[in-house]
Amino acid sequence: MQDAGPDHHPTYHADMPVVGADTLLRSGLKLAHMRMIVALDDHGQVSAAAQVLGMSQPAASRMIAEMEGILKAPLCQRLSRGVGLTAYGRALARRARAILLELREVDREISDLRSGKGGSVFLGAVTAPAIELAVPAIGKMRADNPRLEVNIQVDTSPVLARELLASRHDFIIARIPDDLNPRQFESREIGIEKACLIVRRGHPLAGDGTVPTDRLADYDWVFQPAGSLLRRTLERIFLSRNIPLPERVLNTGSLLLTLVMVAQSDAIAPVSVEVARFIRGEQGLGGAIDVLPIDFDIVVQPYSLIKVRNRVLSPAAAALHQRILDEIAEG
């Protein structure tokens, strides 16, 4: 690591050679090295990586120096806050993630074979298909396999796609972001998300029929962060219909906070139709929330079932993947 302070590491130059994958296997790198480079990539600090791996910071620094000595290339460099990986470090981290993922899959498959059932799945989904597809599929799988462990993250597509590439998910139900190479993924389009506007029961705009579009900008709004797909979709609709964009906006990616703000104020929020159905049903907030009647449709870009190209799913993940496809066919 360059400019590492008290724990001095060798300094290398950008023109030094980068070893290939076959050479890495014979180079002397260990699994501990793989875990270290991934921890550095995740946390951006030697101290944080050391804490995650259960070692002291000096020991972590010595391990980084050892890795750089083996590969004869600088893996990270000191930044104003923490460290950043060099091009060599990023390449190694990417390979290390794949190796660690494969080892995790081996462990999961062996556990599945020993128990006959069980296993674990790591799934990411945007909100609408999480409610409409993932939850029912998980429920049916757990009825047949009660020891199945499912880890699900509900977030935006850009976050989920990067988590998938970082090997933190087996597959996701989302959209491939424009700034990522689609060739990295295997993707199957499975549904179109529709959205609506929700307000509290008794809101000044509710109860009088279709709401005039020119009144929408008069109220506070709760939006997903700038750049999110649902927000961009609604903003395009507003601009195409000459509706002023809301000026008083609370930005949050939290569905819970969105619902609380809507229920306790006159704010308006766009949410998926599936979310609105749930929160208005017996399981949800009941009479606290209404759907605002509007004269335009909010149709969001289709979502897909996505996995990394050429990455083999574990038996449990493959079974849930197929169960979700069955849900679509039955729907």
C-alpha positions in Angstrom: 0.0 0.0 0.0 1.5 3.3 -1.0 2.1 6.1 1.5 1.0 3.8 4.3 2.7 5.7 7.1 4.3 3.8 10.0 3.7 0.4 8.5 5.9 0.8 5.5 5.0 -1.1 2.3 7.1 -1.5 -0.8 6.5 1.0 -3.5 5.8 -0.2 -7.0 5.2 1.5 -10.4 2.3 1.4 -12.8 4.4 -0.4 -15.4 5.0 -3.4 -13.2 3.4 -6.7 -14.5 0.0 -8.0 -13.5 -0.1 -11.7 -13.1 -2.8 -13.8 -14.7 -5.4 -15.9 -12.9 -3.4 -19.1 -13.4 -0.4 -17.5 -11.9 -2.4 -16.3 -8.9 -3.2 -19.9 -8.0 0.5 -20.7 -7.8 1.6 -17.4 -6.3 1.1 -18.2 -2.6 -2.0 -16.1 -2.1 -4.2 -17.6 0.7 -7.9 -17.4 1.5 -7.1 -14.9 4.2 -5.6 -12.6 1.5 -8.8 -13.0 -0.5 -10.9 -12.0 2.4 -8.6 -9.0 3.2 -8.9 -7.5 -0.3 -12.6 -7.9 -0.3 -12.9 -6.3 3.1 -10.8 -3.4 1.9 -13.0 -3.0 -1.1 -16.1 -3.0 1.0 -15.0 -0.7 3.8 -12.2 1.5 2.4 -10.3 1.5 5.6 -7.5 -0.8 6.9 -8.8 -0.5 10.5 -12.4 -1.4 9.4 -11.1 -4.4 7.3 -9.0 -5.5 10.3 -12.0 -5.4 12.6 -14.2 -7.4 10.2 -11.5 -10.0 9.9 -10.8 -10.1 13.7 -7.2 -8.9 13.6 -5.2 -5.9 14.6 -4.5 -3.0 12.3 -0.7 -3.6 12.2 -1.4 -7.3 11.3 -3.7 -6.1 8.5 -1.1 -3.7 7.2 1.5 -6.5 7.2 -0.9 -8.8 5.3 -1.4 -6.1 2.6 2.3 -5.7 2.3 2.6 -9.4 2.0 0.0 -9.5 -0.8 1.7 -6.7 -2.7 5.1 -8.5 -2.3 3.6 -11.7 -3.8 1.9 -10.0 -6.7 4.6 -7.3 -7.2 1.9 -4.7 -7.7 0.4 -2.0 -5.4 -3.1 -3.0 -4.3 -4.2 0.1 -2.4 -3.2 3.7 -1.8 -3.7 6.2 1.0 -6.5 8.7 0.5 -7.6 11.6 2.6 -10.1 9.3 4.3 -9.0 5.7 4.4 -7.6 3.8 1.4 -8.7 3.2 -2.2 -7.9 0.2 -4.3 -5.7 0.6 -7.3 -6.6 -1.0 -10.7 -4.6 -4.0 -9.5 -6.5 -4.1 -6.2 -9.9 -3.8 -7.9 -9.0 -6.7 -10.3 -7.9 -8.9 -7.4 -11.0 -8.0 -5.4 -13.3 -8.9 -8.2 -11.5 -12.3 -8.6 -11.5 -12.8 -4.9 -15.2 -12.3 -4.6 -15.9 -14.9 -7.2 -13.6 -17.4 -5.4 -15.2 -16.8 -2.0 -18.6 -17.0 -3.6 -17.8 -20.4 -5.1 -16.5 -21.6 -1.7 -19.7 -20.4 -0.1 -21.8 -22.3 -2.6 -19.8 -25.5 -2.0 -20.5 -25.2 1.7 -24.2 -24.6 1.0 -24.5 -27.5 -1.4 -22.8 -29.9 1.0 -25.1 -28.7 3.9 -28.1 -29.2 1.6 -26.9 -32.7 0.7 -26.3 -33.7 4.3 -29.7 -32.5 5.5 -31.7 -33.4 2.4 -33.3 -30.0 2.7 -32.4 -26.6 4.0 -29.9 -24.3 2.4 -29.9 -20.5 2.1 -30.8 -18.0 -0.6 -29.7 -14.4 -0.9 -32.3 -12.4 -3.0 -32.7 -8.7 -3.8 -35.9 -7.1 -5.2 -37.5 -3.8 -5.9 -40.7 -3.2 -3.9 -43.5 -4.3 -6.2 -42.2 -7.7 -7.2 -40.9 -8.3 -3.7 -44.6 -8.1 -2.5 -46.2 -9.7 -5.6 -43.7 -12.5 -6.5 -41.0 -13.0 -3.9 -43.1 -13.2 -0.8 -45.6 -15.8 -2.1 -42.8 -17.9 -3.7 -40.8 -17.9 -0.4 -43.9 -18.9 1.5 -44.6 -21.8 -0.8 -40.9 -22.9 -0.7 -40.8 -22.8 3.1 -44.0 -24.9 3.3 -42.0 -27.7 1.6 -38.7 -26.8 3.1 -39.1 -25.3 6.6 -35.3 -25.1 7.2 -34.7 -22.9 4.2 -33.1 -19.6 5.1 -33.9 -16.7 2.9 -32.2 -13.3 3.1 -34.0 -10.6 1.1 -33.0 -7.0 0.5 -35.6 -4.6 -0.8 -33.9 -1.6 -2.5 -33.5 0.3 -5.7 -32.2 -1.4 -8.9 -28.8 0.4 -9.0 -28.1 -0.8 -5.4 -29.3 -4.3 -6.0 -27.4 -4.7 -9.3 -24.1 -3.7 -7.7 -24.8 -6.0 -4.7 -25.4 -8.8 -7.2 -22.1 -8.2 -9.0 -20.4 -8.1 -5.6 -21.7 -11.6 -5.0 -24.0 -10.6 -2.1 -27.1 -11.9 -3.9 -27.8 -15.1 -5.8 -30.2 -13.2 -8.1 -32.4 -10.1 -8.1 -35.8 -8.9 -9.3 -35.0 -5.5 -10.6 -33.8 -3.5 -13.6 -30.3 -3.4 -15.1 -29.0 0.2 -14.6 -28.0 2.2 -17.6 -24.5 2.6 -16.4 -23.7 -1.1 -16.1 -22.8 -3.4 -19.0 -25.9 -5.7 -19.6 -23.6 -8.4 -21.0 -22.6 -9.1 -17.4 -26.1 -10.4 -16.7 -28.6 -13.0 -17.7 -32.0 -11.2 -17.6 -35.6 -12.3 -18.2 -38.3 -9.6 -18.3 -41.2 -10.7 -16.0 -43.4 -7.8 -15.3 -44.4 -4.1 -15.5 -44.7 -2.0 -12.4 -47.6 0.4 -12.1 -47.7 3.1 -9.5 -50.3 5.4 -7.9 -50.4 8.4 -5.6 -51.3 7.9 -1.9 -52.5 10.4 0.7 -53.9 10.2 4.2 -57.6 9.4 4.7 -59.4 12.8 4.8 -56.8 14.6 2.7 -58.0 17.9 1.1 -57.7 16.4 -2.4 -59.5 13.1 -1.6 -63.2 12.4 -1.9 -64.1 14.9 -4.7 -63.5 12.7 -7.8 -60.5 13.0 -10.1 -57.9 15.5 -8.8 -57.1 18.4 -11.1 -53.4 18.0 -12.1 -52.6 21.6 -11.5 -53.3 21.2 -7.8 -50.8 18.4 -7.2 -47.8 20.8 -6.9 -49.6 22.7 -4.1 -48.7 20.0 -1.5 -45.6 18.5 0.1 -44.3 15.3 -1.6 -42.4 12.3 -0.4 -40.2 11.0 -3.1 -37.5 8.4 -3.5 -34.0 9.9 -3.9 -33.3 12.0 -7.0 -32.6 9.8 -10.0 -34.6 6.8 -8.8 -36.8 5.3 -11.5 -40.2 5.9 -10.0 -39.3 9.5 -9.4 -37.9 10.1 -12.9 -41.1 8.5 -14.3 -43.4 10.8 -12.4 -41.3 13.8 -13.2 -41.4 13.0 -16.9 -45.2 12.7 -16.7 -45.5 16.1 -15.0 -43.3 17.8 -17.5 -45.2 16.2 -20.5 -48.5 17.5 -19.0 -47.1 20.9 -18.1 -47.6 20.2 -14.4 -45.2 22.1 -12.2 -42.7 19.9 -10.4 -43.2 19.8 -6.6 -40.9 22.2 -4.7 -41.5 21.0 -1.2 -40.0 17.5 -1.2 -38.8 15.0 1.4 -36.4 12.5 -0.2 -36.2 9.1 1.4 -35.7 5.5 0.2 -37.6 4.2 3.3 -41.1 2.9 2.6 -41.9 3.0 6.3 -40.9 6.7 6.6 -42.9 7.4 3.4 -46.1 5.9 4.9 -45.6 7.6 8.2 -45.2 11.0 6.6 -48.2 10.5 4.4 -50.4 9.2 7.3 -49.5 12.2 9.5 -49.5 15.1 7.1 -51.0 16.3 3.8 -48.0 15.0 1.8 -48.5 13.0 -1.4 -46.3 10.1 -2.3 -46.0 7.8 -5.3 -45.8 4.1 -4.5 -46.3 0.9 -6.5 -49.9 -0.3 -6.9 -48.9 -3.5 -5.0 -47.8 -1.5 -2.0 -51.0 0.5 -2.0 -53.1 -2.6 -2.1 -51.3 -4.1 0.8 -51.4 -1.0 3.1 -55.1 -0.5 2.4 -55.9 -4.2 3.1 -56.6 -5.9 6.3 -52.9 -6.6 6.9 -51.8 -3.0 6.4 -52.8 0.5 7.6 -56.4 0.0 6.8 -58.3 3.3 6.7 -55.3 5.5 7.3 -54.3 5.7 3.6 -56.2 6.5 0.4 -55.3 6.3 -3.3 -55.6 9.7 -5.0 -57.8 9.5 -8.1 -55.8 11.0 -11.0 -56.5 11.1 -14.8 -53.1 9.6 -15.9 -51.3 6.3 -15.5 -47.9 5.9 -13.9 -46.2 3.0 -15.7 -42.7 2.3 -14.7 -40.0 0.5 -16.8 -40.4 -3.3 -16.8 -38.5 -5.3 -14.2 -36.6 -8.6 -14.8 -35.3 -11.7 -13.1 -31.6 -11.1 -13.2 -28.5 -13.2 -12.3 -24.8 -12.9 -13.2 -23.9 -14.5 -16.5 -22.3 -18.0 -16.1 -22.7 -18.0 -12.3 -24.2 -21.3 -11.2 -27.0 -21.0 -8.6 -27.0 -23.2 -5.5 -29.8 -25.9 -5.4 -31.8 -23.7 -2.9 -31.3 -20.5 -5.0 -32.2 -22.4 -8.2 -35.4 -23.8 -6.6 -36.5 -20.3 -5.5 -35.7 -18.9 -8.9 -37.9 -21.5 -10.5 -40.6 -21.0 -7.9 -40.8 -17.3 -8.8 -41.1 -18.2 -12.5 -43.9 -20.6 -11.5 -45.6 -17.7 -9.7 -45.5 -15.6 -12.9 -46.9 -18.5 -14.9 -49.7 -19.1 -12.4 -50.5 -15.4 -12.2 
